Amino acid sequence: MKTGRAKFVPTKEQVLTVRVMTACGMPQSVICQQIINSETGKPVALKTLRLAFRDELDSGKSVANAMVAQSLFKKATAGTGP
């Protein structure tokens, strides 16, 4: 039987924070400092971040690229002719 610390379960707010910070290109080490483990009161470790937020970290670059593409498309099609 394994004993020790309970598995980290992120809140909805933490998921959103990681999603936004990843999309903005923030390093994972910086993101860790913003995600506090309620059990310990300390920032999560890099390993914990990667385990608990795998989907958000994997999709962050795609989200950022989509946001840039959308912004460029809007500017290009704004109809502000010469």
C-alpha positions, 0 to 999 in steps of 0.5 A, a space after each residue: 500500500 502506497 502512503 504519502 501525499 495525496 495526488 494534486 488535483 488542479 482547480 478550474 482557476 489553475 487550469 485556466 491560469 496554466 492555459 493562458 500562461 502557456 498560450 502567452 509563451 511563459 516558461 514552465 518554471 515561471 508557471 509553476 510559481 503561480 500554481 500553489 498546491 493547497 496541501 502544502 501552500 507551496 508552488 507545484 514542482 515542474 514534474 507535478 505541473 507536467 502531470 496535472 496540466 499535460 493537455 494545457 501545456 501540449 495545446 498552448 502553442 497551438 492556441 497562441 498560433 491561432 490567436 495570432 492568426 486570428 488577429 492578423 486575419 482581422 487586420 487584413 480583412 478590416 476593409 481599411 483601403 488605401 
